[in-house]
Amino acid sequence: MPPDQQSTQDMIFTIAVHGYETSSPAALSGVRFARALLNQSHTIHRVFFYHDGVLNAQSLMVTPQEQSSVRDQWVALHDEHGLELSVCIAAALKRGVLNETERARYEMSACSIHPAFDVVGLGQLVEAAMVSDRLVTFGA
């Protein structure tokens, strides 16, 4: 079936998140959209965090007790559905979001990324877009 006539059922999505929960609704909107897709039996190939969106992967941020952490909601989707949470390495380095490899490379004192997130190159977003039926972006 041609792409413009494809059924909206069982589609493959890639989600790009460009905003952080304290400065933009992008992360919360993205996680709600992802949960809705999964509840409708769609597939999410990858969630790609870019620009300030990489801050959602921070393990060193503490959310006030009366608030819900958007990061924890992404981690729950990762744990429940095996959702791939990818963080752009260039954007992450600029914002101090480091995995163990980058921590050691730059001789920093701490790793700051939650273990559910992977640090990847921008090519992973391109690859994900190529294999997905839709690329949906949250944030500017």
Secondary structure, 3 states (H helix, E strand, C coil): CCHHHCCCCCCEEEEEECCCCCCCCHHHHHHHHHHHHHHCCCEEEEEEECHHHHHHHECCCCCCCCCCCHHHHHHHHHHHHCCCEEEEHHHHHHCCCCCHHHHHHCCCCCCCECCCEEEECCHHHHHHHHHCCEEEEECC
